[in-house]
Amino acid sequence: MSPMMHARLEKFKKNRLGFFCFILFTLIFAMTLVVEIIANDKPILIKYDHSYYMPVFKVYPETTFGGVFETEADYKDPVVQALIQDKGWAIWPLIPYSYQTPNLELAVPVPSSPTKANWLGTDDQGRDVLARILYGLRVSLLFGLALTLFASIIGIFVGAIQGYYGGWVDLIGQRILEVWGGLPTLFMVMILVSMFTPSVYWLFLIMLIFGWPTLVGLVRAEFLRARNLDYVRAARALGARDYTIMFRHILPNAMSSSLSQLPFMLTANITALTALDFLGYGLPPDAASIGELLLQGKNNLNAPWLALSGFFTLALVLSLLIYIGEATRDAFDPRQH
């Protein structure tokens, strides 16, 4: 790690609010990665007849536990639970519901209000709201991070080519970006998504098509500034190839402005996915998402816990990312060094 990068990281840590938000966001993200052992309709660990089983990670037929069916065991079934208790024990997750598991023991109409069994209530299909939030957060964060990563790679590559070569390459590139940037992105994504069967991969590709120009302007400006500096001229004089000069010499020095924008890009991508889910043009209907929860809140005004749960979840995550972005921007600002 270079001394400059070390100094930037130290400055980031000194921003107490930004660093605290980073730690909290990291914990939330890590929790969503292991959500199967936090919210699931299957036990985490079963000991049966001196053997151990982990239904969260592997499918076991009911016959494994002394049942009669060759299909996967229904661990919510009292008969299966009695069979397991007869020769062993089971450890259940903190939330005994998955994102698609309805609470069949409800004595009130759905959506039902928060109870000890369902801490944030249930939605209009009797599914646990907290479980759907946790699974929906994982989808949103992984989708947003992957989209930010690939959009950044494309944007940095295009911006580097425009800024390094300049001239007609830059002029034509800028005209294309102006036309591309003038398109109504949300409406174009909705139109294209509606033309295909709902799929995470199609949605990702379509959003990537419209999301990559974000970093082009920043990287282009850095390359335009650096391409005539002494160290670049020296590299050319020594016979270094354009590719080597661009990505080995200029890019590391131009990454600071790009890195400071990544949290804001992630915020925009999560917001866009939530908006598309809310409008019905996002993830497949069976997927858990924050946008779908907000849509249920709009359709069930008599169940305010649905809208409030989705709103505060989204507000918390986006607020954390904004504060992380501000701290990163301050730490990587070259004028502060």
Order of alpha helices (4+ residues) and beta strands (2+ residues): alpha-alpha-beta-beta-alpha-beta-alpha-alpha-alpha-alpha-alpha-alpha-alpha-alpha-alpha-alpha
